[in-house]
Structure formats: structure tokens, C-alpha cells
Amino acid sequence: MSQLGKRYRCQECNTEILCTKAGDGAPLCCDKEMEVQEPKPIASSD
Amino acid sequence: MNTTDFLSIAHAICPERDCMVFGGKRRTYARTNDRINRLANGLSELGVGKGDRVGIIHVNCSQYIESYYAVTKLGAILVPLNFRAKAGELSYMIANAEAKVLLMGNRYIDLISTILPQLPTVKQLISIEGRNEGMLYYEDIIDSSSSGECICEIDDEDITILMYTAGTTGRPKGVPLRHSAFVVYVLENVEPASPEIEEKNLLTVPLYHVAGIQAVLAAVYGGRTLVLMSQFEVKEWMETVQREQATRAMLVPTMLKRIIDDPDFTRYDLTSLQVITYGAAPMPFEVIKKAIDLMPWVKFINAFGQTETASTITMLGPDDHIIKGTKEEREKKLKRLTSSIGRPLPDVEVQIIDEDGNSLPPLGVGEIVAKGSRIITDYWGNEGKSLHLLTSDGWLHTGDIGWMDEEGYIYLVGRGDDMIIRGGENISPEEVEDVLYSYSKIEEAAVIGVPDPEWGQQPRAIVVLKKGEDGTAEEIMEYCRSRLAGFKRPASVIFIDSLPRNPMGKALKRELREQYGQP
């Protein structure tokens, strides 16, 4: 799975990041791997 | 984070996707970003820098969006001007904004030339559509400028757009909108660009309207393709949805009504549409009900907001448009569909207050007020003197009257002031009255809104002629024609002997509406 365009969230501190350039590594925060977020189910209003 | 980051993100994630489709041209995010950088560098050469105001007057086009981003990359402020505005209205807005540069389409060149002597701050005119004497040509600036990325320190709280809105007391008011106001909304509500998800947003709402700008910023952050129409035309809209396979669109109620009432509606394939957002004016129940019946595959969203709130603050979502469940649930949903603007978005607080400013419990009718980081605290150039904009504890007066149910849904009852809303455009009665009073035959005048099935409301002039004068409705409407934008002109005129007034001499609009407010 490509990281490009994916949002990642830290389960410890709730920091969220967005990947704009993919690489080999995995994002870490609070010493843990961050979790990929699924697209939000609610359609935005625009 | 600021709004230029939306473009950088989409450019990084989907550079080869079409960013804009307009006038038969398609340009990718990479190409668009390149053109924006060139334009920004060209504007910088012309002396545009941080905090400067750059005005633009034109119908929707790809250059409009490029101009927004180019100006913003320089830390400057775009001033979108209503293309229906007349000379007096325009010169007021441009002078109030102290714009340094003006960009314009061909059809506005003569108009701007006539008011230019009154605009000492304007140093440079740029023609968007072709070479014209005394002006720089937009494409020449792009061709001759460097494509290097512009680096300018932009604070989240810097102003990015100065947008003019009709005030209830005559002159348009400049609403300074900050980067943070858009960033907070977009990050909370829009999925970022993804290489896997491709969406196309058909944009017809004018870009001088906050909903148009919000849609652009949401689309860019979402890596969506913006399909632009210069102005709404019903058959072209349906043809464009079909051809481009548009997935999203934003419409004002008048536009949606025209689409579903068009005799050729069923001839077009509109099944690509996933979301239709509507707002800016009350939606007649019959219109949204028919739209749901005709397009059951579409998720409808009612978005409510103002320029002062940087657009959407409450939303009636797709689930609220699906009428099903027990009899009681269906009745509740039908009631919401009839007059609810939904629930506040997570970053906004909304409450209903009485005339003394006290918060009302559920079902209590009062003024809708809103609080949140996106809401402005003052109008442009007023430096803390914008009386009545906010309550003493910082809530924005929306001017709308409504109530809230036990589940937090807000229902609109009407306007608390005399503002008229025609097809999503706010009209200040005082601005129209000023023009009427300038007519030599008119002694007294008042303007009210009259319900209209097509436009929601139409302005009506109630006129008292000077003694011994004769006048016709046609000549008064003709007089207004050259002095007011088309949508502001009275659609009907009623002659009476005298205006009802209170002891202070103020015309009693409520009485006039009761007596003369029916179509």
C-alpha cells in the first residue's frame, strides 16, 4: 500500500500527519508506529 | 498552515491530475502550480507584496483561481469584486480596500476606466482575456516571469481574502477572511488528496461569494478536479455533469429548481453526481423533495453560513435527506427538511438568544448567534468600531431568526433585519432606497422583499411621489437600471400616499411587508 496521500494518527497523543512524499520508512510517534486513517465516512459539504 | 499549503499538498500527491477544466482547456496540478508561480513572480515584480490588496472582477474562470493563489503566495490579499456591481458600488469597494492592482475581464474594462480617476491607490491594471491599451496582459506576465517557487512567510492569522458583502445599513462591508478560517474548516471536513480517489467538482457559485472560494479551497486540498462554468446556465450545467462525470456540485436553490424543472432533465445522465450541496437562501420544500425523488442516488447537503463566518457553520447532512423510519421519524425528518439548516459543525458554537442577549432553551425563538475561531471580529478598516457585529461576550449576530430543537437542529424562521435575499445574493434595502431617493420625482421610498417562486425573494419598491409629479413603475425601474446591479433592481413598484413611520420617523417595514409583501 502506498503511503502517498495517507493520513496517519498517533494513538498516544492524537497527532495526525499527511504523507506527501512516500518512502521506505514508517512514521513513528510516541515511540509507536502511527496508524493509517480511513477516509471519513461523512461527505464534506463542498 | 495556510491555504497555499493545500496547493502544495495536492501538487505533491497528484501532480498529473487535472486541477482545472475551463473553456475547453485542461491543466494539471503541476501545470497550474507552474502558472501560479509565474504569475506570483510577475506580480512581485510589479510591486505586489505582503498585505497588499489585489482586486479582481470577472466571471468564474481558471485565471481567477490562479490569481487567488498567486496573490496569496505573496502574502497579499485578493479582493473579489461582484461582477454585477455598478460604477458607484465598485468604486466604493475598490477605494475602501485601497487596491493596488486590478485584474479584469474584457467586459469590465470600460466600467473600470470610468471610475479609475477616483481610485488613486490603483497603480496597475491587468487584462485577463487579451491585450488592451494601458494594461498588462495576464498571459504575457505568465510567459515572461520565472517559475521559481515563491517563498513568503505567511502567518495563519494573516488575511487572505477581503470579501465585500451587503450590509443592512447601505454600503457593502469588507469582510477580512484569515487563512486560519479556511484551514480549520477544510482540515475538519475534507479528505486530503489521494492518488486513489478522483473527484470532480462542478463549480457555478460565483467566486466573489464565500461559498465559491470555500469550494475551491476544499477541492484543491482534496486533489479534486475543478470544472468551472463562467456563469450558471441550466443546459450547459447538465451537459457538463454528463461530459465530465462530475461527482460534486454546489447550487443555490434557484439553480436546483431550474435544473429539475427543465423539460430536458431526463435526457442527461447525471448519475455520476454523488453530492449536491445547496445553501445561500431558503430552499423551498417542493424543490428539494422533487430533487430527492428525481436523483435518489445523490447525497444532498444543506450548508448554512455567511461571509462573516467564513462560510459553512451548520449542516443538514445526507442522512437528514432520507425520509424513512417510523411515522414519527418520517414526520420529524420532513419537518427538518422543510426548514432546518441542520446542526453546528464541530468547530462552531451556535445558540439562540432573546432581545436581551439571554440564551434561550430548546424551542425558544430568537436570533441565531455563532462563536468560533473562523468568525470575524471586525469589518475591514473599522478598527473595533463595527457596532452590533458581535454581542458583548463575542457572539456574532447572524441577523437570522430561528429556534433549536432538543437534538440541536436549528430551524430558520426569517430575517431579524430588513435584508432581502434574492437567488442567494444579499440586497441591502437602504442601498436601493438611496438610488430611489436620488430620483427627482420621488418624495419617499422603502424597499421590501416579496416572496418569489423562482428567486426566493424579489425587491419591491414602495414609492411616494412628490406633489404634482406623475411617474410609472417602468420609468422608476429604468432609472434604477443604470445605477444598481441587476439583481438589486426593484422587480415591482407600488405607489402609495405616505409611508407608515414610527415616532422617530423610521419607515415601518413590518407594516409595509404585511400590506404590500405578497407577490
Chai-1 contact restraints between the chains, C-beta under 6 A:
chainA,res_idxA,chainB,res_idxB,connection_type,confidence,min_distance_angstrom,max_distance_angstrom,comment,restraint_id
A,L4,B,I13,contact,1.0,0.0,6.0,A-B,restraint_1
A,L4,B,P195,contact,1.0,0.0,6.0,A-B,restraint_2
A,G5,B,I13,contact,1.0,0.0,6.0,A-B,restraint_3
A,G5,B,A193,contact,1.0,0.0,6.0,A-B,restraint_4
A,G5,B,S194,contact,1.0,0.0,6.0,A-B,restraint_5
A,G5,B,P195,contact,1.0,0.0,6.0,A-B,restraint_6
A,L18,B,P192,contact,1.0,0.0,6.0,A-B,restraint_7
A,T20,B,I9,contact,1.0,0.0,6.0,A-B,restraint_8
A,T20,B,A12,contact,1.0,0.0,6.0,A-B,restraint_9
A,T20,B,I13,contact,1.0,0.0,6.0,A-B,restraint_10
A,P39,B,E191,contact,1.0,0.0,6.0,A-B,restraint_11
A,A43,B,V275,contact,1.0,0.0,6.0,A-B,restraint_12
A,A43,B,K299,contact,1.0,0.0,6.0,A-B,restraint_13
A,S44,B,N189,contact,1.0,0.0,6.0,A-B,restraint_14
A,S44,B,V190,contact,1.0,0.0,6.0,A-B,restraint_15
A,S45,B,T277,contact,1.0,0.0,6.0,A-B,restraint_16
A,S45,B,I301,contact,1.0,0.0,6.0,A-B,restraint_17
A,S45,B,A303,contact,1.0,0.0,6.0,A-B,restraint_18
A,S45,B,T312,contact,1.0,0.0,6.0,A-B,restraint_19
A,S45,B,M315,contact,1.0,0.0,6.0,A-B,restraint_20
A,D46,B,Q214,contact,1.0,0.0,6.0,A-B,restraint_21
A,D46,B,A215,contact,1.0,0.0,6.0,A-B,restraint_22
A,D46,B,A218,contact,1.0,0.0,6.0,A-B,restraint_23
